[in-house]
Every structure is written in C-alpha cells, then in structure tokens.
Amino acid sequence: MGFEQKLKDLLGLQETHPEAFAAELDQPWPGMGSDIELALRIMVESQRQGRQLRLVEDFEIDGTTGEVGVLVPEWQTRIIVEFTSRFDEAEARYRYLKTCNELVGKRMAAHSVH
C-alpha cells in the first residue's frame, strides 16, 4: 500500500473511529528512529534559541462554517519542511503525523491534527 492510500485510510479513521486512529498512530513505521531524532533536534534547537514549544501558535474559527484554521509554530513548520524535502508529500505528511504522535502523545494528536 502506498503512502497516499495509507494517509487517506489514516485520516478516514480519524473522522470515523478516533480510537482506531490513535491505535494506528502508535504503530512503528520504517525510519521511525531517524524521524524522531530529526524532530527532537529541531525542537531542542528552537528551545535553545528561546522559542516556546507550543503545539498551536494561533487558531481562527470561521463563524459561517465553523471550520477551524490552525497556525502551527515555527518548530513544527521546520519539521514539515524537512520531511517534505526528504519524501514525497503524502509520505512526508504521514511521517510528520506519526512523529508528532510519538512526541506529543496519541490523545492530543488524535484531536488536533487535520
């Protein structure tokens, strides 16, 4: 199964079966160790530079549709950019999602990633 399909399945689970989504995020993936090491290096560097390691920088709720737009902090953006430079877009999104889950915890990731 390709990453595009895996990501689609994973995001489908998030909408329909949050518990199964969280359980799937707990599963290891190829390259997990190096993905987490990269994310940790970026986080440590950000903290050394005095930046707060918030999970969400800001958010906006559309009064008409109720949709929530989330602005992620710079440290998360750097992880996304690094993953995207190493992998195709679907694989980068999948790896980022799973890495954040490992770093932040499955409950928070299951409710905040869209």
C-alpha positions as CSV (number, residue, x, y, z in Angstrom):
1,M,0.0,0.0,0.0
2,G,1.4,3.4,-1.0
3,F,1.7,6.3,1.4
4,E,-1.1,8.2,-0.4
5,Q,-3.6,5.4,0.4
6,K,-2.2,4.9,3.9
7,L,-2.6,8.6,4.7
8,K,-6.2,8.5,3.2
9,D,-7.0,5.5,5.4
10,L,-5.5,7.0,8.4
11,L,-7.3,10.3,8.0
12,G,-10.6,8.4,7.4
13,L,-10.1,6.6,10.7
14,Q,-9.6,9.9,12.4
15,E,-13.1,11.0,11.4
16,T,-14.9,7.7,11.9
17,H,-13.0,5.8,14.6
18,P,-10.8,8.1,16.7
19,E,-9.7,5.2,19.0
20,A,-8.6,3.1,16.0
21,F,-6.8,6.2,14.6
22,A,-4.9,6.7,17.8
23,A,-4.0,2.9,17.9
24,E,-2.8,3.1,14.3
25,L,-0.6,6.1,15.1
26,D,1.0,4.0,17.9
27,Q,2.4,1.5,15.4
28,P,6.1,1.8,14.4
29,W,7.0,2.7,10.8
30,P,10.1,2.4,8.7
31,G,12.6,5.1,9.6
32,M,10.8,5.9,12.9
33,G,14.0,6.4,14.9
34,S,15.6,8.8,12.4
35,D,12.3,10.8,12.0
36,I,12.0,11.2,15.8
37,E,15.7,12.2,16.1
38,L,15.3,14.8,13.5
39,A,12.2,16.3,15.1
40,L,13.9,16.3,18.5
41,R,17.0,18.1,17.1
42,I,14.7,20.8,15.7
43,M,12.8,21.1,18.9
44,V,16.0,21.3,21.0
45,E,17.4,24.0,18.7
46,S,14.2,26.0,18.9
47,Q,14.2,25.8,22.7
48,R,17.9,26.8,22.9
49,Q,17.0,29.9,20.9
50,G,14.4,30.8,23.5
51,R,11.4,29.9,21.4
52,Q,8.4,28.4,23.3
53,L,7.5,24.9,22.1
54,R,3.8,25.5,21.8
55,L,1.7,22.9,20.0
56,V,-0.5,25.6,18.4
57,E,0.6,29.1,17.7
58,D,-2.8,30.5,16.9
59,F,-6.2,29.5,15.5
60,E,-9.2,31.0,13.8
61,I,-12.8,29.8,13.7
62,D,-14.8,30.6,10.6
63,G,-18.1,32.0,12.0
64,T,-20.0,30.8,9.0
65,T,-18.8,27.3,8.5
66,G,-17.4,26.6,12.0
67,E,-14.1,25.3,10.4
68,V,-11.0,25.8,12.5
69,G,-7.8,27.0,10.9
70,V,-4.7,26.3,12.9
71,L,-1.3,28.1,12.7
72,V,1.5,25.7,13.8
73,P,4.6,27.0,15.5
74,E,7.9,27.5,13.6
75,W,9.5,24.4,15.1
76,Q,6.7,22.2,13.6
77,T,6.9,24.0,10.3
78,R,10.6,23.2,10.1
79,I,9.9,19.5,10.7
80,I,7.3,19.5,8.0
81,V,9.6,21.3,5.5
82,E,12.4,18.8,6.3
83,F,10.2,15.8,5.9
84,T,8.8,17.2,2.6
85,S,12.3,17.7,1.3
86,R,13.2,14.0,2.1
87,F,9.9,12.3,1.0
88,D,7.0,12.8,-1.4
89,E,4.2,14.9,0.0
90,A,1.9,12.1,1.2
91,E,4.8,10.2,2.9
92,A,6.0,13.4,4.5
93,R,2.5,14.2,5.9
94,Y,2.2,10.6,7.1
95,R,5.6,10.6,8.8
96,Y,5.0,14.0,10.3
97,L,1.7,12.9,11.7
98,K,3.1,9.8,13.3
99,T,6.2,11.6,14.6
100,C,4.1,14.2,16.3
101,N,2.0,11.5,17.8
102,E,5.2,9.9,19.3
103,L,6.5,13.3,20.5
104,V,3.2,14.8,21.8
105,G,1.1,11.8,22.7
106,K,-1.7,10.0,20.9
107,R,-4.6,11.6,22.7
108,M,-3.5,15.2,21.8
109,A,-2.5,14.2,18.2
110,A,-5.9,12.4,17.7
111,H,-7.8,15.6,18.5
112,S,-5.6,18.3,17.0
113,V,-4.2,17.1,13.6
114,H,-6.2,17.9,10.4
